[in-house]
Amino acid sequence: MTTKSTLKPLLALLLLAGAPIANPTESIAQEVVRQDDDIKQMVNQISAQNLEQLVRKMVSFGTRHTLSTTTSKKEGIGAAREWVKSEFEKYAKTADGRMTVEMDRFVVPADGRRVPQDTEMANVMAVLKGTDPNDSRVFIVGGHLDSRATDVMDAKSKAPGANDDASGVAMVMEMARVMAPHKFPATLLFVAFQGEEQGLYGSSHLAERAKKEGWNLVAMQNNDIVGNSYSAETGLHDNTKVRIFSEGTPANETEEQARLRKILGAESDSPSRNLARYMELVGEKYVDQMDVVLVHRTDRFLRGGDHTPFNRQGYTAVRMSEMNEDFDHQHQDVRKEDGKQYGDLVEFMDFEYLRKNAGVNLATMASLAWAPAAPEKVGVLTYNLTNKTDLQWEAPSKGKKPAGYYVLMRETSSPNWEKRFYVTDTKATLPYSKDNYFFAVQSADKDGHASLPVLPAPVR
């Protein structure tokens, strides 16, 4: 068994997206890293210079406050939305008609808090349509376009929002540019949300729309405050770490789901938590000098983000955020006090760090979109007293047929998957006790692209 002290270096070999293990008793320590050439090429195409130019353009609108002007062509949220839309339309020209651009408008009634009057808002979306008509899966990556000053109701003052969250939107835009020419069987959505600072309104609208329209939404990656690597408060300066926040217990957990969670002891195995693990493993495989840190919380204290409404609707969603936040340049009026500059300005960002974080997101999205759909009806047989583990499942009912499956295993005290076994059947018997380990199953194609893991339910 892999020891805890050696676990992180071995996990960097990426058990979730590498080559199959020929011998089902072989340890991950013996596995060779294999990168997908197309994913690596896309990650390498992400440009720190492009990201900086995108952020600087968003900052040039003065403020992108949700309640700012929508009639000016040079400043305010309205001008910013139209510019993002025009950039998406440029990227769409490289997609042979598969990418469409949408300004998804909606009206938020006055709420007596942060929306004083009925206000029209809009999410700007680029939709890269999947090429397989039998694959209904949808993957979303997003950031929020709106910005704020110290007073969340101040719609007039300068609010550059360079890092919060032009960084996230620039990442989404750069991913759309790079991924547009490529064909994926599933559909990819690149979204610039509005209304995050006023109450997560844009993401709430899209999550509710997805639920109402019955989207097969597999994963949502939220990126908020992802472009700074320095903490003025602690003096830390590190562009090699980024955080992924994920819920443990699903926000809309049903009684039946709660019962199963208690039986399995799976308080740390929600679909969102396993998406975070997937991002760690895939991201570290394709992005050099990057340590993806999993934070087992939905978000930071007293804070929230655009992944939350998706969690509330029962979807798998996580948040990426920089490791060391600089609160002198976040939610601050632009000003100087005692010779010290405050405000969310471009000069306090690290665009090489932002490039790396974009690579983690792109590698995750591409790996999931090229993988088969997850296995269905995954079960662990419990009607025999045995020190082995018998697992069974069904192939995904839609989309391409898997070439095989990965069975993941870890000790119950371990936060990360420690072993993996490759099988081509829809069942597996392992010489490890089901009482002592957690297991999960992924679908995989011939190139090693793997779906999100699915935990087995007891089968009596």
C-alpha positions in Angstrom: 0.0 0.0 0.0 1.3 3.5 -0.8 2.3 5.3 2.3 0.9 8.7 3.2 4.4 10.3 3.0 4.8 9.3 -0.7 1.2 9.7 -1.7 1.4 13.2 -3.2 4.3 12.6 -5.5 2.6 9.4 -6.8 -0.7 11.1 -7.3 1.1 13.6 -9.5 1.5 10.7 -11.9 -2.2 11.2 -12.5 -4.1 8.0 -11.9 -7.3 9.4 -13.4 -6.1 10.1 -16.9 -3.1 7.9 -17.7 -2.5 4.7 -19.4 -4.4 1.5 -18.3 -2.7 -0.8 -15.8 -2.3 -4.2 -17.4 -2.0 -6.1 -14.2 -5.0 -5.4 -11.9 -2.8 -5.9 -8.8 -0.2 -3.4 -9.9 0.4 -0.3 -7.8 0.1 3.3 -9.1 3.8 3.7 -8.1 4.6 1.5 -11.2 2.4 3.5 -13.6 4.0 5.6 -16.3 2.6 9.1 -17.0 1.0 9.5 -20.5 -0.3 12.9 -21.6 -2.8 13.4 -24.3 -1.0 15.3 -27.1 -4.1 17.4 -28.0 -4.7 18.5 -24.4 -1.1 19.3 -23.8 -1.0 21.4 -27.0 -4.1 23.3 -25.9 -2.6 24.0 -22.5 0.5 25.3 -24.1 -1.5 27.6 -26.3 -2.9 29.5 -23.3 -1.1 32.8 -23.4 -0.3 35.0 -20.3 0.0 37.9 -22.7 -3.5 37.3 -24.0 -4.9 37.0 -20.5 -3.3 40.3 -19.5 -4.8 42.1 -22.5 -8.2 40.7 -21.7 -8.0 41.8 -18.1 -6.8 45.3 -19.1 -9.7 45.7 -21.5 -12.2 44.8 -18.8 -10.6 47.2 -16.4 -10.8 50.0 -19.1 -14.6 50.1 -18.6 -14.1 51.9 -15.4 -16.7 50.0 -13.4 -18.6 46.8 -14.3 -20.9 47.1 -11.3 -24.2 45.3 -12.0 -26.2 48.5 -11.4 -23.9 50.7 -13.6 -24.8 52.1 -17.0 -26.0 49.8 -19.8 -26.3 52.6 -22.4 -22.7 53.8 -22.7 -20.5 52.1 -25.3 -17.3 52.8 -23.4 -18.0 52.2 -19.7 -20.2 50.2 -17.4 -21.6 46.7 -17.3 -23.4 47.1 -20.6 -20.3 47.9 -22.6 -18.4 45.2 -20.9 -21.0 42.6 -21.8 -21.1 43.6 -25.4 -17.3 43.5 -25.7 -17.2 39.9 -24.2 -19.9 38.9 -26.6 -17.9 40.3 -29.6 -14.8 38.4 -28.5 -16.7 35.2 -28.2 -18.0 35.8 -31.7 -14.4 36.1 -33.0 -13.5 32.7 -31.4 -16.7 31.2 -32.9 -15.4 31.8 -36.4 -12.8 29.0 -35.8 -15.3 26.4 -34.8 -16.9 25.6 -38.2 -20.3 26.6 -37.0 -20.2 24.5 -33.8 -19.9 27.6 -31.5 -22.8 30.0 -30.9 -22.8 33.1 -28.7 -25.7 34.1 -26.6 -26.6 37.1 -24.4 -28.9 35.4 -21.9 -31.0 38.3 -20.5 -33.2 38.1 -17.5 -34.8 40.5 -15.1 -34.1 40.5 -11.3 -37.0 42.1 -9.3 -36.0 44.6 -6.6 -35.0 42.6 -3.5 -34.8 45.3 -0.9 -31.1 44.5 -0.3 -28.6 44.8 -3.2 -31.0 45.3 -6.1 -33.0 48.5 -5.3 -35.2 48.3 -8.5 -36.1 45.8 -11.1 -32.9 45.3 -13.1 -32.2 43.5 -16.4 -29.0 41.4 -16.2 -27.4 39.1 -18.7 -24.9 36.3 -18.8 -22.7 36.2 -21.8 -22.2 32.6 -23.1 -20.3 30.8 -25.8 -21.7 27.4 -26.5 -19.4 24.8 -28.2 -21.9 22.2 -29.4 -21.0 18.6 -29.0 -20.4 16.5 -32.1 -22.2 13.3 -30.9 -26.0 13.6 -31.1 -26.3 10.7 -28.6 -24.2 12.5 -26.0 -26.3 15.0 -24.0 -23.6 15.9 -21.5 -22.9 19.6 -20.7 -19.8 21.0 -19.0 -19.6 24.6 -17.8 -16.7 26.9 -17.0 -17.4 30.3 -15.7 -16.3 33.5 -14.0 -18.2 36.7 -13.1 -18.0 39.9 -15.1 -19.3 42.3 -12.6 -17.1 44.3 -10.2 -17.5 46.3 -7.0 -15.8 49.0 -4.9 -15.8 49.0 -1.0 -19.5 49.8 -0.9 -21.3 47.0 -2.8 -24.0 49.5 -3.7 -21.6 52.1 -5.3 -22.3 51.8 -9.0 -20.5 55.1 -9.9 -17.0 54.9 -8.5 -14.0 53.3 -10.2 -14.2 49.6 -9.7 -11.5 47.9 -12.0 -12.1 44.4 -10.7 -8.9 43.2 -12.3 -8.5 40.1 -10.2 -12.1 39.9 -8.9 -13.1 38.7 -11.3 -11.7 39.9 -14.6 -9.2 37.1 -14.0 -11.9 34.4 -14.0 -13.6 35.9 -17.1 -10.3 36.2 -19.0 -9.6 32.6 -18.2 -13.0 31.5 -19.6 -12.4 33.6 -22.7 -8.9 32.3 -23.3 -10.2 28.7 -22.9 -13.0 29.4 -25.4 -10.4 30.8 -27.9 -8.1 27.8 -27.6 -10.8 25.1 -27.5 -13.2 26.4 -30.2 -11.4 24.7 -33.1 -11.5 21.3 -31.4 -14.3 18.7 -31.6 -15.8 17.3 -28.4 -18.6 14.8 -28.2 -20.2 16.7 -25.3 -21.2 20.3 -25.2 -19.1 23.0 -23.5 -20.4 26.3 -22.1 -18.1 29.3 -21.5 -19.9 31.8 -19.3 -19.3 35.3 -18.0 -21.9 35.7 -15.2 -23.4 39.0 -14.1 -24.8 39.9 -10.7 -22.4 37.8 -8.5 -21.5 40.6 -6.2 -25.2 41.6 -5.8 -26.3 38.1 -4.8 -25.2 35.3 -7.3 -28.0 36.3 -9.6 -26.4 35.3 -13.0 -25.4 31.9 -11.8 -28.7 31.3 -10.0 -30.5 32.1 -13.3 -28.4 29.7 -15.3 -28.6 26.9 -12.7 -32.4 27.3 -12.6 -32.6 27.3 -16.4 -30.5 24.1 -16.5 -32.8 22.4 -14.1 -36.0 23.6 -15.8 -34.7 22.6 -19.3 -33.4 19.2 -18.1 -29.8 19.7 -19.0 -27.5 16.8 -18.4 -25.0 19.0 -16.6 -22.1 16.9 -15.5 -19.7 19.5 -14.0 -19.4 23.2 -13.4 -16.0 24.8 -12.8 -16.2 28.3 -11.2 -13.2 30.6 -11.3 -13.2 33.6 -9.0 -10.2 35.5 -7.9 -7.5 33.4 -9.6 -4.9 35.9 -10.8 -2.8 36.9 -7.8 0.0 35.0 -6.1 1.0 37.5 -3.3 -0.3 38.1 0.2 0.6 41.5 1.5 -0.6 40.4 5.0 1.7 37.4 5.3 4.4 38.2 2.8 3.9 34.9 1.0 4.6 35.0 -2.7 3.9 31.7 -4.4 2.5 31.0 -7.8 2.7 27.2 -7.5 -0.5 26.6 -5.5 -4.2 27.1 -6.1 -7.2 26.1 -4.1 -10.3 24.1 -5.2 -13.3 24.4 -2.8 -15.9 21.7 -2.9 -19.0 20.7 -0.8 -18.8 17.5 1.3 -22.5 16.8 1.8 -24.6 17.8 -1.3 -26.6 21.0 -0.7 -29.9 19.4 -1.8 -29.3 15.9 -0.4 -32.4 13.8 -0.3 -33.3 11.5 2.6 -32.3 8.5 0.5 -29.0 10.1 -0.4 -28.3 10.9 3.2 -29.1 7.3 4.2 -26.6 6.0 1.6 -24.0 8.5 2.6 -24.2 7.3 6.3 -24.0 3.6 5.3 -20.9 4.2 3.1 -19.4 6.8 5.5 -19.0 8.9 2.4 -19.1 12.4 4.0 -16.1 13.4 1.9 -17.2 11.8 -1.4 -19.8 14.0 -2.9 -19.7 14.3 -6.7 -18.3 17.8 -6.2 -15.5 16.6 -3.9 -14.6 14.0 -6.5 -14.6 16.6 -9.2 -12.1 18.5 -7.1 -9.9 15.4 -6.8 -10.2 15.0 -10.6 -9.0 18.6 -11.1 -6.1 18.1 -8.8 -4.9 15.0 -10.6 -5.5 16.1 -14.2 -4.3 19.7 -13.6 -1.0 18.6 -12.0 -0.4 16.2 -14.9 -0.6 18.9 -17.6 0.6 22.0 -15.8 4.2 22.1 -14.6 5.1 23.6 -11.1 1.4 23.5 -9.9 0.1 22.1 -6.7 -3.7 22.0 -6.6 -4.8 22.2 -3.0 -8.1 20.7 -2.1 -10.0 22.6 0.5 -12.8 20.5 2.0 -15.2 23.4 2.4 -17.8 24.8 0.1 -16.1 28.2 0.1 -14.2 30.6 2.4 -15.7 32.0 5.6 -18.5 34.6 5.0 -18.0 34.4 1.2 -19.7 32.7 -1.7 -19.4 32.1 -5.4 -21.2 31.2 -8.6 -20.8 27.4 -8.0 -23.1 27.6 -5.0 -26.4 28.0 -7.0 -25.4 24.9 -9.1 -24.8 22.9 -5.9 -28.2 24.0 -4.6 -29.8 22.7 -7.7 -28.1 19.3 -7.2 -25.3 19.8 -9.8 -21.6 18.9 -9.4 -19.8 22.2 -9.0 -16.5 23.6 -7.5 -14.7 26.8 -7.0 -11.1 27.6 -8.0 -9.5 30.5 -6.1 -5.9 31.7 -5.6 -4.0 30.3 -2.6 -3.0 33.6 -1.1 -5.5 36.4 -1.3 -4.4 40.1 -1.1 -7.2 41.9 0.7 -5.6 45.3 0.1 -6.6 44.9 -3.6 -9.9 43.2 -3.2 -13.3 44.9 -2.5 -11.4 48.2 -2.0 -11.9 51.7 -3.3 -9.1 52.7 -5.6 -7.0 55.1 -3.4 -3.7 55.8 -1.7 -3.4 56.0 2.1 0.0 56.8 3.8 1.7 56.1 0.5 0.1 52.7 0.0 -2.0 51.8 -3.0 -5.4 50.1 -2.6 -7.8 48.8 -5.2 -8.2 45.8 -7.5 -5.7 47.0 -10.1 -3.9 45.1 -12.9 -0.4 45.8 -11.6 -1.1 43.6 -8.6 -1.8 40.5 -10.7 0.5 37.6 -11.8 -0.5 36.6 -15.3 1.9 33.6 -15.5 0.0 32.3 -12.4 -3.3 33.0 -14.2 -2.0 31.0 -17.2 -1.3 28.0 -15.1 -4.7 28.1 -13.4 -6.3 28.3 -16.8 -4.3 25.2 -17.8 -5.7 23.3 -14.9 -9.3 24.2 -15.9 -8.7 23.4 -19.6 -7.1 20.1 -19.0 -10.0 19.1 -16.7 -12.7 20.2 -19.1 -11.1 18.6 -22.1 -10.4 15.3 -20.3 -14.0 15.0 -19.1 -15.5 16.0 -22.4 -13.5 13.5 -24.4 -14.1 10.7 -21.8 -17.2 8.4 -22.1 -20.1 9.1 -19.8 -19.8 7.7 -16.3 -20.9 4.1 -15.6 -24.4 3.5 -14.3 -25.9 1.5 -11.5 -22.5 1.0 -9.8 -22.9 -1.4 -6.9 -20.9 -3.3 -4.3 -22.3 -6.8 -3.5 -22.9 -7.1 0.3 -24.9 -10.3 0.6 -21.8 -12.5 1.2 -19.4 -12.4 4.2 -16.1 -12.2 2.5 -12.8 -10.3 2.7 -12.9 -9.5 -1.0 -14.9 -6.8 -2.8 -17.3 -7.6 -5.6 -18.3 -4.7 -7.8 -20.7 -4.5 -10.7 -22.0 -1.7 -12.9 -23.5 -1.0 -16.3 -22.0 0.7 -19.3 -23.3 4.3 -19.9 -26.6 4.2 -21.8 -25.7 7.1 -24.1 -22.6 8.3 -25.9 -19.5 6.4 -27.0 -18.9 3.0 -25.5 -16.0 2.8 -23.0 -12.9 0.8 -23.9 -12.7 -0.2 -20.2 -13.1 1.0 -16.6 -10.9 2.1 -13.8 -11.7 0.9 -10.3 -10.3 3.3 -7.8 -9.5 2.5 -4.2 -8.3 4.3 -1.1 -8.1 3.8 2.6 -11.1 5.3 4.5 -8.8 7.7 6.2 -7.1 8.9 3.0 -8.3 12.1 1.2 -7.1 10.9 -2.2 -7.4 7.8 -4.4 -4.4 5.5 -3.8 -4.8 2.6 -6.2 -6.4 2.0 -9.5 -7.3 -1.2 -11.4 -8.2 -1.5 -15.1 -10.8 -3.9 -16.3 -12.7 -4.3 -19.6 -15.7 -6.1 -18.0 -18.5 -4.5 -16.1 -17.6 -6.2 -12.9 -14.5 -6.7 -10.8 -13.5 -8.8 -7.8 -10.6 -7.3 -5.7 -8.6 -8.9 -3.0 -9.3 -6.1 -0.6 -12.2 -6.0 2.0 -15.1 -3.7 1.1 -15.2 -2.9 4.9 -11.8 -1.3 4.9 -11.7 0.8 1.8 -13.6 3.3 -0.4 -14.1 2.3 -4.0 -15.3 4.1 -7.1 -15.6 3.3 -10.9 -14.8 5.4 -13.9 -15.5 4.8 -17.6 -12.4 5.2 -19.8 -11.8 5.4 -23.6 -8.8 3.8 -25.4 -6.7 7.0 -24.8 -7.2 7.0 -21.1 -9.7 9.8 -20.8 -11.8 9.0 -17.7 -15.2 10.1 -16.5 -15.8 11.3 -13.0 -15.8 8.5 -10.4 -19.0 7.0 -9.2 -19.2 5.5 -5.7 -21.0 2.1 -5.5 -24.2 1.6 -3.6 -24.7 -1.6 -1.6 -26.4 -4.4 -3.5 -28.1 -6.9 -1.2 
